[in-house]
Amino acid sequence: MQTCKCCGKPFTPKRLINFTLEKLGTANLLPGRLEEAKDYLYICPECKKNQSAERLTKGIEEAIK
């Protein structure tokens, strides 16, 4: 199982991460956006939710790259 890079909890099979990395490699994404997407794979849904809520409450806006 893959562990979250934020909280350390196991959250998904490593095989699914590897499959998604392969698919991202063939996606038509800008290099910077591709790296962000790859990093995002290693964060569990709970931490993703918490990060989004934190950004919204602090008023941090991010442009789509």
Summary of the structure (lengths in Angstrom):
residues: 65
radius of gyration: 13.2
end to end distance: 30.5
largest distance: 35.8
contacts: 137
relative contact order: 0.18
helix: 55%
strand: 8%
